[in-house]
Amino acid sequence: MSERLETLKKARERMIEDRDTHAKVLAAPFDRDKAERARNKFIEIQVLIDALDRAIGGEGASR
């Protein structure tokens, strides 16, 4: 596995951990302010995970 692909996969794993943290806030008893911030961060991180998935797929296709 190339160093670039390995780096992308590690970054993806880290972002999944961060996303899970925000999902736990969303699953907790409702607090409007916390839920709104967690929702926004969750969406932001999910977009990043999707971009990492595309980059990982691109690395596999280029080999």
N, CA and C atoms as a LAMMPS dump frame, in Angstrom:
ITEM: TIMESTEP
0
ITEM: NUMBER OF ATOMS
189
ITEM: BOX BOUNDS ff ff ff
-5.0000000000000000e+02 5.0000000000000000e+02
-5.0000000000000000e+02 5.0000000000000000e+02
-5.0000000000000000e+02 5.0000000000000000e+02
ITEM: ATOMS id mol type element x y z
1 1 1 N 0.851 -1.174 0
2 1 2 C 0 0 0
3 1 3 C 0.899 1.241 0
4 2 1 N 0.552 2.209 -0.827
5 2 2 C 1.367 3.418 -0.9
6 2 3 C 1.2 4.25 0.37
7 3 1 N 2.197 5.054 0.621
8 3 2 C 2.157 5.92 1.803
9 3 3 C 0.97 6.877 1.727
10 4 1 N 0.681 7.382 0.532
11 4 2 C -0.447 8.312 0.353
12 4 3 C -1.766 7.633 0.697
13 5 1 N -1.958 6.417 0.199
14 5 2 C -3.19 5.684 0.473
15 5 3 C -3.313 5.383 1.966
16 6 1 N -2.221 5.001 2.575
17 6 2 C -2.223 4.724 4.012
18 6 3 C -2.59 5.984 4.805
19 7 1 N -2.064 7.113 4.403
20 7 2 C -2.37 8.385 5.067
21 7 3 C -3.844 8.73 4.926
22 8 1 N -4.387 8.552 3.732
23 8 2 C -5.802 8.827 3.518
24 8 3 C -6.683 7.927 4.376
25 9 1 N -6.328 6.668 4.474
26 9 2 C -7.116 5.732 5.287
27 9 3 C -7.038 6.079 6.771
28 10 1 N -5.875 6.5 7.243
29 10 2 C -5.738 6.922 8.641
30 10 3 C -6.557 8.173 8.91
31 11 1 N -6.541 9.109 7.966
32 11 2 C -7.327 10.337 8.112
33 11 3 C -8.816 10.01 8.162
34 12 1 N -9.249 9.088 7.313
35 12 2 C -10.654 8.676 7.303
36 12 3 C -11.058 8.072 8.64
37 13 1 N -10.215 7.198 9.17
38 13 2 C -10.502 6.566 10.462
39 13 3 C -10.616 7.618 11.57
40 14 1 N -9.729 8.579 11.547
41 14 2 C -9.755 9.655 12.556
42 14 3 C -11.039 10.471 12.447
43 15 1 N -11.462 10.767 11.234
44 15 2 C -12.684 11.549 11.04
45 15 3 C -13.918 10.765 11.471
46 16 1 N -13.898 9.455 11.291
47 16 2 C -15.016 8.622 11.758
48 16 3 C -15.113 8.69 13.278
49 17 1 N -13.977 8.657 13.952
50 17 2 C -13.979 8.786 15.412
51 17 3 C -14.559 10.139 15.831
52 18 1 N -14.151 11.205 15.151
53 18 2 C -14.679 12.539 15.456
54 18 3 C -16.184 12.608 15.187
55 19 1 N -16.613 12.013 14.076
56 19 2 C -18.043 12.006 13.739
57 19 3 C -18.848 11.273 14.804
58 20 1 N -18.311 10.157 15.294
59 20 2 C -19.001 9.38 16.33
60 20 3 C -19.214 10.204 17.595
61 21 1 N -18.248 11.044 17.927
62 21 2 C -18.373 11.906 19.1
63 21 3 C -19.58 12.828 18.948
64 22 1 N -19.741 13.395 17.768
65 22 2 C -20.871 14.301 17.532
66 22 3 C -22.189 13.529 17.448
67 23 1 N -22.16 12.312 16.957
68 23 2 C -23.368 11.485 16.917
69 23 3 C -23.853 11.186 18.332
70 24 1 N -22.938 10.977 19.252
71 24 2 C -23.323 10.72 20.652
72 24 3 C -24.033 11.925 21.247
73 25 1 N -23.581 13.121 20.916
74 25 2 C -24.254 14.337 21.389
75 25 3 C -25.661 14.402 20.811
76 26 1 N -25.798 14.06 19.537
77 26 2 C -27.11 14.084 18.899
78 26 3 C -28.048 13.037 19.49
79 27 1 N -27.513 11.926 19.967
80 27 2 C -28.324 10.853 20.539
81 27 3 C -28.676 11.109 22.006
82 28 1 N -27.984 12.046 22.639
83 28 2 C -28.209 12.348 24.054
84 28 3 C -29.511 13.133 24.217
85 29 1 N -29.964 13.266 25.46
86 29 2 C -31.152 14.104 25.695
87 29 3 C -30.976 15.475 25.04
88 30 1 N -32.059 15.987 24.493
89 30 2 C -32.008 17.19 23.661
90 30 3 C -31.584 18.435 24.429
91 31 1 N -30.591 19.105 23.881
92 31 2 C -30.146 20.431 24.315
93 31 3 C -29.954 21.203 23.017
94 32 1 N -30.829 22.153 22.754
95 32 2 C -30.876 22.823 21.453
96 32 3 C -29.506 23.332 21.007
97 33 1 N -28.796 24.039 21.855
98 33 2 C -27.512 24.628 21.475
99 33 3 C -26.475 23.551 21.147
100 34 1 N -26.363 22.557 22.021
101 34 2 C -25.398 21.474 21.778
102 34 3 C -25.774 20.671 20.536
103 35 1 N -27.056 20.405 20.382
104 35 2 C -27.512 19.604 19.242
105 35 3 C -27.241 20.33 17.925
106 36 1 N -27.48 21.639 17.901
107 36 2 C -27.249 22.393 16.671
108 36 3 C -25.772 22.381 16.287
109 37 1 N -24.897 22.609 17.252
110 37 2 C -23.458 22.579 16.965
111 37 3 C -23.017 21.186 16.536
112 38 1 N -23.504 20.169 17.248
113 38 2 C -23.126 18.787 16.912
114 38 3 C -23.617 18.41 15.517
115 39 1 N -24.823 18.838 15.174
116 39 2 C -25.384 18.536 13.849
117 39 3 C -24.53 19.165 12.749
118 40 1 N -24.166 20.428 12.939
119 40 2 C -23.345 21.109 11.939
120 40 3 C -21.976 20.445 11.793
121 41 1 N -21.351 20.1 12.902
122 41 2 C -20.037 19.441 12.848
123 41 3 C -20.165 18.053 12.231
124 42 1 N -21.235 17.32 12.577
125 42 2 C -21.453 15.989 12.015
126 42 3 C -21.522 16.071 10.492
127 43 1 N -22.292 17.007 9.981
128 43 2 C -22.441 17.16 8.532
129 43 3 C -21.104 17.546 7.903
130 44 1 N -20.401 18.48 8.513
131 44 2 C -19.095 18.918 7.996
132 44 3 C -18.121 17.74 7.92
133 45 1 N -18.09 16.94 8.976
134 45 2 C -17.171 15.798 9.018
135 45 3 C -17.594 14.732 8.013
136 46 1 N -18.91 14.512 7.862
137 46 2 C -19.382 13.507 6.904
138 46 3 C -18.999 13.893 5.484
139 47 1 N -19.085 15.163 5.159
140 47 2 C -18.662 15.629 3.831
141 47 3 C -17.175 15.336 3.634
142 48 1 N -16.387 15.565 4.667
143 48 2 C -14.954 15.275 4.594
144 48 3 C -14.701 13.779 4.422
145 49 1 N -15.435 12.946 5.147
146 49 2 C -15.294 11.488 5.008
147 49 3 C -15.63 11.064 3.575
148 50 1 N -16.687 11.635 3.021
149 50 2 C -17.056 11.32 1.632
150 50 3 C -15.935 11.715 0.668
151 51 1 N -15.321 12.874 0.902
152 51 2 C -14.206 13.315 0.056
153 51 3 C -13.01 12.377 0.207
154 52 1 N -12.744 11.937 1.428
155 52 2 C -11.648 10.988 1.65
156 52 3 C -11.936 9.665 0.944
157 53 1 N -13.187 9.215 0.995
158 53 2 C -13.564 7.981 0.294
159 53 3 C -13.292 8.101 -1.204
160 54 1 N -13.622 9.255 -1.781
161 54 2 C -13.361 9.458 -3.21
162 54 3 C -11.861 9.471 -3.487
163 55 1 N -11.104 10.112 -2.604
164 55 2 C -9.647 10.159 -2.786
165 55 3 C -9.049 8.756 -2.666
166 56 1 N -9.528 7.981 -1.716
167 56 2 C -9.047 6.604 -1.547
168 56 3 C -9.392 5.781 -2.786
169 57 1 N -10.603 5.944 -3.287
170 57 2 C -11.008 5.244 -4.515
171 57 3 C -10.154 5.659 -5.701
172 58 1 N -9.824 6.925 -5.771
173 58 2 C -8.976 7.426 -6.849
174 58 3 C -7.573 6.868 -6.783
175 59 1 N -7.066 6.706 -5.584
176 59 2 C -5.729 6.122 -5.417
177 59 3 C -5.721 4.681 -5.881
178 60 1 N -6.784 3.951 -5.56
179 60 2 C -6.867 2.554 -5.987
180 60 3 C -6.99 2.415 -7.485
181 61 1 N -7.706 3.358 -8.109
182 61 2 C -7.906 3.306 -9.563
183 61 3 C -6.652 3.687 -10.326
184 62 1 N -5.804 4.514 -9.701
185 62 2 C -4.608 4.988 -10.401
186 62 3 C -3.457 3.981 -10.361
187 63 1 N -3.669 2.886 -9.667
188 63 2 C -2.586 1.896 -9.549
189 63 3 C -2.746 0.813 -10.564
